[in-house]
Amino acid sequence: MRGISRLPDLIAARFDKARRGEVHETDARAPKPAARSQTDAVGAAQYAMSLSRGRKPRADRERGLILPVQSLGQEDHLRQTFIGRGLFLVRQEQWDKLGETIRSADAARETTSEGTGTASLLSQGARSDFVHAARAAFAQGKVPDNNVIVALEEALEETPECWGVATVVAQAHMDIGLAALGSGPLAARPTFDNKVFRHHFARAAEVLDSYCAVELGSALLAEARCDLLLAAPDAPDRVADDYEDLIDLDPGNPAHMRRFGLRLLPRWFGTYERLDELAHDTAERVADIWGDGGYTWVWFDVLRAVPEAAERLDIDRYLEGMADILERRGTQHVVNLMAAHAGVVMDPTSAPDDTGQRAAENRAAINARFAAIVSHHLHELHPRHWAEAQQSPFQALPAPEALAEDGEAIARSLISRQFHDELAAGQIVTFSPRGLEMQPPA
């Protein structure tokens, strides 16, 4: 396919740099959403300050705490393997092979160890040259080279009726449309006044309209359909049906439920009443897998984005959902997510000072689960989850290395506080696959 060879040469150079590590997304009764400075900045700053106040040197404070740390390498290597595979197939102009590989991975619901769909990663890699070329053009105040669009259209022509390739092309158009709005992740529903954004999302919709995710049993197609909501004027009317299709197709993946909750915020396509109603509905639909966990997953990132929203929780079901998630899907990835959620997100200092009483009480009830999660479920530390917990879901994350360093420091500080008396008495607190063990001083 001729279009690939005509992409700007700078793309390959950017990928070489990346591999070398040189290049690093109103309801009158509803709680008033915190200003972004409160929710996204002040909360994190207050929490960081609370960890810093009165801290002793780490060697003294955490002496006796033995906690294995999972390296970022395994998950990152797996992710990069699939991203690289998608990129390779496109650069070799093997679009038919790419489509077949994506369809197979999607049908098997293959994921990485932390639950990221491999079909999504293959698609991400496959479209990355096109998206980077477009972003580079926008950064220079230009429109993307037409060769980028021609290459995408040629891919469709050369692989007719292949929904795997069609999804890659549609997602590439959406990525280009989003790039036209700027470089950071969206914190709220975008406006429709950018013609480039509207054009590329409209083309993505045309491509996807030829396929039905439910009939094909494709979670990747359903996910792409949900992404189209960003440019859909009728998104508030469609959001529930589109996300329900996605969740029903891939109920074991909590990422879909977490994203669903965020899209139901008033700043996007919903209201707090609708959010809670659909969280209950989701719990019922995925009860065979998650128990009450579906309710918890839908609210999970909402509580990180808007601390005051906790006043709307059915707190009993939320806590039951946390317990069910740990019981049914208690991998160390999930355990670290839940521990960081209870210990970091729900730390009293991470909410604005004017948080209402009911919200504060509900947050405190979740925070109180931290000790049990750590004591009964934690075997190893996954630092990234602890660092991400103090970031807004609408902010770009720091580099992986910084996340790992910050996350480990946060987790060790909180866990050391939990076992303060034992550590102060000289006991050895050891976490391992056998569970938590206490040993007397040597």
Residue pairs with C-beta under 8 A, 6 or more apart in sequence:
1 93
1 95
1 151
1 154
1 155
1 158
2 151
2 154
3 147
3 148
3 150
3 151
3 152
3 153
3 154
3 155
4 90
4 91
4 93
4 129
4 151
6 145
6 147
6 150
6 151
7 129
7 130
7 133
7 145
7 147
7 148
7 151
8 133
8 136
8 145
10 133
10 136
11 129
11 132
11 133
11 136
14 23
14 132
14 136
15 87
15 128
15 129
15 132
17 23
24 399
25 184
25 185
25 186
25 396
26 266
27 266
27 271
27 272
27 273
29 272
29 273
30 266
30 271
30 272
30 273
30 309
30 312
31 272
31 306
31 308
31 309
31 311
31 312
31 356
31 359
32 308
33 39
33 265
33 266
33 267
33 306
33 308
33 309
34 43
34 306
34 307
34 308
34 352
36 187
36 392
38 352
39 305
39 306
39 307
39 352
39 392
40 187
40 391
40 392
40 394
40 395
42 352
43 307
43 349
43 350
43 351
43 352
43 390
44 350
44 390
44 391
44 392
46 349
46 350
47 344
47 347
47 349
47 350
47 390
48 390
49 349
50 347
50 349
51 409
51 410
51 413
55 61
55 413
58 409
58 412
61 413
61 416
62 412
62 413
62 416
62 423
63 423
64 422
64 423
64 426
64 427
64 428
64 429
65 412
65 415
65 416
65 419
65 423
65 429
66 428
66 429
66 430
66 431
66 432
67 380
67 381
67 411
67 412
67 415
67 431
68 379
68 380
68 381
68 431
68 432
69 380
69 381
69 383
69 408
70 332
70 380
70 381
70 382
70 383
72 383
72 384
72 400
72 401
72 404
74 113
75 112
75 113
75 114
76 400
78 112
78 113
79 112
79 116
79 121
82 105
82 112
82 118
82 121
82 122
82 125
83 121
83 122
83 124
83 125
83 128
84 125
85 101
85 122
85 125
86 98
86 101
86 102
86 121
86 122
86 123
86 124
86 125
86 126
86 127
86 128
86 168
87 125
87 126
87 128
87 129
88 125
89 95
89 97
89 98
89 101
89 126
90 98
90 125
90 126
90 127
90 129
91 129
95 155
95 158
95 159
95 162
95 165
96 158
96 159
96 162
96 165
98 122
98 126
98 164
98 165
98 168
99 159
99 162
99 163
99 164
99 165
99 168
100 164
101 122
101 164
102 119
102 122
102 123
102 126
102 164
102 165
102 167
102 168
102 220
103 119
103 162
103 163
103 164
103 218
105 117
105 118
105 119
105 122
106 117
106 119
106 164
106 218
106 219
106 220
106 221
107 217
107 218
109 117
109 219
109 250
109 252
109 253
110 117
110 118
110 119
111 117
111 118
111 253
112 118
112 121
113 333
114 333
115 253
115 254
115 255
115 333
116 255
117 219
117 220
117 223
117 250
117 253
119 219
119 220
120 220
120 223
123 167
123 168
123 171
123 220
126 168
127 168
127 169
127 171
127 172
127 175
130 148
130 151
130 152
130 172
130 175
130 176
131 172
131 175
131 176
131 179
133 144
133 145
133 148
134 144
134 148
134 175
134 176
134 179
135 179
135 183
137 143
137 144
137 145
138 144
138 179
138 180
139 183
143 196
144 176
148 176
152 169
152 172
152 173
153 169
155 165
155 168
155 169
156 165
156 166
156 169
156 207
159 165
159 166
163 210
163 211
163 216
163 218
163 221
164 220
166 207
166 208
166 210
166 211
167 208
167 218
167 220
167 221
167 224
169 204
169 207
170 203
170 204
170 205
170 207
170 208
170 224
171 204
171 224
171 227
173 200
173 201
173 203
173 204
173 207
174 200
174 201
174 204
174 224
174 227
174 228
174 230
176 196
176 200
177 196
177 197
177 198
177 199
177 200
177 201
177 204
177 231
178 186
178 197
178 230
180 194
180 196
180 197
180 200
181 190
181 194
181 197
184 395
184 396
185 394
185 395
185 396
186 230
186 394
187 267
187 392
187 394
187 395
188 267
188 268
188 394
189 230
189 235
189 267
189 268
189 269
190 197
190 230
190 231
192 198
192 231
192 233
197 231
198 231
201 228
201 230
201 231
202 231
204 224
204 228
205 228
205 231
208 221
208 224
208 225
208 228
211 218
211 221
212 221
213 219
213 221
213 222
213 225
213 245
213 246
213 249
214 222
214 245
214 249
217 249
218 249
219 246
219 249
219 250
219 253
219 256
222 242
222 245
222 246
222 249
222 250
223 246
223 256
225 242
225 245
225 246
226 239
226 242
226 243
226 246
226 259
226 263
229 235
229 238
229 239
229 242
229 263
229 269
232 238
235 268
235 269
236 269
236 270
239 260
239 263
239 264
239 268
239 269
239 270
240 274
240 278
243 256
243 259
243 260
243 263
244 281
244 282
244 285
246 256
246 260
247 256
247 257
247 260
247 282
247 285
247 286
248 285
250 256
251 285
251 286
251 289
251 290
252 289
252 329
254 290
254 293
254 297
254 300
254 325
257 282
257 286
257 294
257 297
257 298
257 300
258 297
258 298
258 300
258 301
259 301
260 278
260 282
260 298
261 275
261 279
261 297
261 298
261 299
261 300
261 301
261 302
262 268
262 301
262 302
262 305
262 393
263 269
263 270
264 270
264 271
264 274
264 275
264 278
264 298
264 302
265 275
265 302
265 305
265 306
266 272
270 278
272 309
272 312
273 312
275 298
275 299
275 302
275 312
276 299
276 312
276 313
276 314
278 298
279 294
279 295
279 298
279 299
280 295
280 314
280 317
282 294
282 295
282 297
282 298
283 290
283 292
283 293
283 294
283 295
283 298
283 317
283 321
284 294
285 294
286 293
286 294
287 294
289 328
289 329
290 297
290 321
290 324
290 325
290 328
290 329
291 320
291 321
291 324
291 325
291 327
291 328
292 317
292 320
292 321
292 324
293 321
293 322
293 324
293 325
293 328
293 329
294 321
295 314
295 317
295 318
295 321
296 317
296 318
296 321
296 322
296 324
296 325
297 321
297 325
299 309
299 313
299 318
300 341
301 393
302 309
303 309
303 310
303 313
303 341
303 345
303 346
303 363
303 366
304 341
304 345
304 389
304 392
304 393
305 392
305 393
305 394
307 350
307 351
307 352
307 355
307 359
307 363
308 351
308 352
308 355
308 356
308 359
309 359
310 355
310 358
310 359
310 360
310 362
310 363
310 366
311 356
311 358
311 359
311 362
313 362
315 362
315 365
315 366
318 362
318 366
319 365
319 366
319 369
322 338
322 342
322 366
322 369
325 334
325 338
326 334
326 335
326 338
326 373
326 377
330 377
332 378
332 379
332 380
332 382
333 382
333 385
335 373
335 377
335 378
335 379
336 378
336 381
336 382
336 385
336 386
337 385
338 369
338 373
338 377
339 370
339 373
339 374
339 377
339 378
339 386
339 411
340 385
340 386
340 388
340 389
340 407
340 410
340 411
341 366
341 389
342 366
342 367
342 368
342 369
342 370
342 373
343 367
343 370
343 374
343 386
343 389
343 411
343 414
344 350
344 386
344 389
344 390
344 410
344 414
345 389
345 390
346 363
346 364
346 366
346 367
346 370
347 367
348 360
348 363
348 364
348 367
350 390
351 359
351 360
351 363
355 363
370 414
370 418
371 418
374 415
374 418
374 436
375 418
375 436
376 435
376 436
378 415
378 431
378 436
379 431
379 432
379 433
379 435
380 431
380 433
381 407
381 408
381 411
381 412
381 431
382 407
383 403
383 404
383 405
383 406
383 407
383 408
383 411
384 400
384 403
384 404
384 407
385 407
386 406
386 407
386 408
386 410
386 411
387 398
387 402
387 403
387 404
387 406
387 407
387 410
388 397
388 403
388 407
389 410
390 410
391 397
397 403
398 406
416 423
419 429
422 429
422 438
423 429
425 441
426 440
426 441
427 438
427 439
427 440
427 441
428 438
428 439
428 440
428 441
428 442
429 436
429 437
429 438
430 436
430 437
430 438
430 439
431 437
